Amino acid sequence: MKKPKSAKKKNATGAIIGVIIVIAISASAIYLYNQRQSDTSTLHGMTSGPFSINNGTYRLGDNVFMTVTGLKPTDVGKIVVINSKGGIFTQVPFNGTMKSDFNYFFKPNTQKAQKLCSAQDLVGNWTIVFEGTQYSSIPFKIINQWVPGDQADEDLKPISPC
């Protein structure tokens, strides 16, 4: 028994609509994937070799997040964070033979030993240096704006005498 022409047209129309829906869903998924990749590269825009920080500018009270991905076995040295006064704020050893990927974060704060006596001493240009490697330093800036609620943070209160 043959199907009438109108039934064939309905089946063809249904198939075409189904293909269009599949294409639209696929295009949306590809767009969202690319958008997510773009957002990730923005988060890790401050990069030097396998080292990345999440921003180039931070407020008082912000954490600085570093991602290290793909250290080579020959990458051995220290991450040295230089504060706005030119002193060493912190140091982190790394060895690509032991660990090729890791995350690290720090919160710039007042420290008597570093002569960072007030939050204002934190404001300015900081640098992350990768001693023992050929990777370029990563500069970042701390601006004179507070993360809401952090004005009362003990780690940012003035130290006296300093």
C-alpha positions as CSV (number, residue, x, y, z in Angstrom):
1,M,0.0,0.0,0.0
2,K,1.4,3.4,-1.1
3,K,1.5,6.4,1.3
4,P,-0.4,9.4,0.0
5,K,1.8,12.3,-1.2
6,S,0.7,14.5,1.8
7,A,2.0,11.8,4.3
8,K,5.4,11.8,2.5
9,K,5.5,15.6,2.6
10,K,4.7,15.5,6.4
11,N,7.6,13.0,6.9
12,A,10.0,15.0,4.9
13,T,9.0,18.2,6.7
14,G,9.4,16.6,10.0
15,A,12.8,15.3,9.1
16,I,13.9,18.7,7.9
17,I,12.7,20.3,11.1
18,G,14.5,17.6,13.1
19,V,17.8,18.3,11.2
20,I,17.4,22.1,11.8
21,I,16.8,21.5,15.6
22,V,19.9,19.3,15.8
23,I,22.0,21.9,13.9
24,A,20.7,24.7,16.2
25,I,21.5,22.7,19.3
26,S,25.0,21.8,18.0
27,A,25.7,25.4,17.1
28,S,24.6,26.6,20.6
29,A,26.8,24.0,22.2
30,I,29.8,25.0,20.1
31,Y,29.2,28.7,20.9
32,L,28.9,28.0,24.7
33,Y,32.1,25.9,24.6
34,N,34.0,28.6,22.8
35,Q,32.6,31.3,25.2
36,R,33.8,29.2,28.2
37,Q,37.2,28.8,26.6
38,S,37.4,32.6,26.0
39,D,36.3,33.2,29.7
40,T,39.0,30.9,30.9
41,S,41.7,32.6,28.8
42,T,40.6,35.9,30.3
43,L,41.0,34.5,33.8
44,H,44.5,33.4,33.0
45,G,45.5,36.4,30.9
46,M,48.6,37.2,33.0
47,T,50.8,34.3,31.8
48,S,54.5,33.5,31.5
49,G,55.2,30.0,30.3
50,P,53.4,27.6,32.6
51,F,52.7,30.3,35.2
52,S,49.4,32.3,35.3
53,I,47.7,34.6,37.7
54,N,44.0,35.3,37.6
55,N,44.2,39.1,37.2
56,G,46.5,42.0,36.5
57,T,44.9,44.3,39.1
58,Y,43.8,43.5,42.6
59,R,42.1,45.4,45.4
60,L,43.2,45.5,49.0
61,G,42.0,42.2,50.5
62,D,42.0,40.2,47.3
63,N,43.7,36.8,47.0
64,V,46.2,36.4,44.1
65,F,45.6,32.9,42.6
66,M,48.4,31.3,40.6
67,T,48.0,28.3,38.4
68,V,51.1,26.4,37.2
69,T,50.4,24.0,34.4
70,G,52.9,21.9,32.4
71,L,56.2,22.5,34.1
72,K,59.0,20.7,32.3
73,P,61.3,18.4,34.2
74,T,64.0,21.0,33.7
75,D,61.9,23.7,35.3
76,V,63.4,24.0,38.8
77,G,63.6,27.2,40.8
78,K,61.6,29.6,43.0
79,I,58.6,31.8,42.5
80,V,59.5,35.1,44.2
81,V,56.8,37.7,44.8
82,I,58.2,41.2,45.1
83,N,56.1,43.7,46.9
84,S,55.4,47.3,46.1
85,K,58.4,48.4,48.2
86,G,60.8,46.2,46.4
87,G,61.2,43.6,49.1
88,I,60.5,39.8,48.9
89,F,56.9,39.1,50.1
90,T,57.0,35.4,49.7
91,Q,58.9,32.6,47.9
92,V,57.7,29.2,46.6
93,P,60.1,26.6,45.4
94,F,59.1,24.5,42.3
95,N,60.5,21.4,40.6
96,G,59.0,20.1,37.4
97,T,60.4,16.7,38.0
98,M,58.4,16.4,41.2
99,K,55.2,18.2,40.2
100,S,54.3,19.6,36.8
101,D,51.0,21.2,37.9
102,F,49.9,23.0,41.0
103,N,47.9,25.9,42.3
104,Y,49.1,28.5,44.8
105,F,47.5,31.6,46.3
106,F,48.5,34.4,48.6
107,K,46.9,37.4,50.1
108,P,49.1,40.6,50.2
109,N,49.0,41.7,53.8
110,T,50.8,43.9,56.3
111,Q,53.9,42.3,57.7
112,K,56.3,44.0,60.2
113,A,59.2,41.9,58.9
114,Q,58.6,43.2,55.4
115,K,58.1,46.8,56.5
116,L,54.6,46.7,55.1
117,C,53.1,48.5,58.0
118,S,49.7,49.7,56.6
119,A,47.4,48.8,53.8
120,Q,48.7,51.8,51.9
121,D,52.1,50.1,51.8
122,L,50.5,47.3,49.8
123,V,49.2,49.7,47.1
124,G,51.4,49.8,43.9
125,N,53.2,47.6,41.4
126,W,54.1,44.1,42.4
127,T,56.1,41.5,40.4
128,I,56.3,37.7,40.3
129,V,59.7,36.5,39.3
130,F,60.6,32.9,38.3
131,E,64.1,32.4,39.5
132,G,66.1,29.7,37.9
133,T,64.1,29.9,34.6
134,Q,64.0,31.9,31.4
135,Y,60.4,32.8,32.0
136,S,59.5,36.5,32.1
137,S,58.2,38.1,35.2
138,I,54.5,38.8,35.7
139,P,53.7,42.3,36.9
140,F,50.5,43.0,38.8
141,K,49.1,46.0,40.6
142,I,47.3,46.5,43.9
143,I,45.0,49.5,43.8
144,N,43.7,51.6,46.6
145,Q,40.2,50.0,46.8
146,W,39.0,47.6,49.4
147,V,37.2,44.3,48.9
148,P,33.9,45.0,50.6
149,G,34.2,44.0,54.3
150,D,37.9,43.6,54.4
151,Q,38.7,47.0,56.0
152,A,38.5,45.1,59.4
153,D,40.8,42.3,58.3
154,E,43.5,41.8,61.0
155,D,46.1,41.1,58.2
156,L,45.5,44.5,56.7
157,K,45.4,46.7,59.8
158,P,48.2,49.1,60.5
159,I,51.2,47.7,62.5
160,S,52.8,49.9,65.0
161,P,55.6,50.5,65.7
162,C,56.9,49.6,62.4
